Amino acid sequence: NPLQSLLSSMKHASEILTSEPEGGAAPIPFETFSFLYSYLASIDGEVPEDETEAFLQKMKEEADKQDGMVLIRHF
């Protein structure tokens, strides 16, 4: 499943980029998350652009509740 693979990649990226201790929520700024997700989705080419945009909108709404940070549990 291309979407599951993409989300797995994003989980790893969040864990690498976060400043939080290992095993935590791995928050990263929405802007970073959005850039990486869009980039990986475009490389993969199997996730439709409208699904990418809808997913990022959902993540933005969640991030807005967390001072602009995306948490692994959000996806």
VENJOZI-V774147 format. One record per residue. PSI is psi as a letter, one per 30 degrees, with the letter a starting at -180 (* if undefined). NEAR is the number of other C-alpha atoms within 10 Angstrom. Layout:
psi = [PSI | PSI]
near = [NEAR | NEAR]
This chain:
psi = [j | e | e | e | e | e | e | e | e | e | e | e | e | e | e | e | f | l | g | l | l | k | f | a | f | h | k | l | k | e | e | e | e | e | e | e | e | e | e | e | e | e | e | e | f | f | j | k | e | e | e | e | e | e | e | e | e | e | e | e | e | e | e | f | f | h | h | g | k | k | k | e | f | f | *]
near = [7 | 12 | 14 | 9 | 11 | 15 | 16 | 13 | 15 | 18 | 16 | 12 | 17 | 22 | 21 | 13 | 14 | 16 | 12 | 13 | 9 | 10 | 7 | 12 | 16 | 22 | 22 | 22 | 18 | 22 | 14 | 15 | 22 | 19 | 11 | 16 | 20 | 17 | 12 | 16 | 19 | 14 | 10 | 14 | 11 | 11 | 17 | 11 | 13 | 9 | 12 | 17 | 13 | 11 | 14 | 18 | 13 | 13 | 20 | 20 | 13 | 18 | 20 | 12 | 10 | 14 | 10 | 17 | 20 | 27 | 23 | 17 | 9 | 11 | 13]
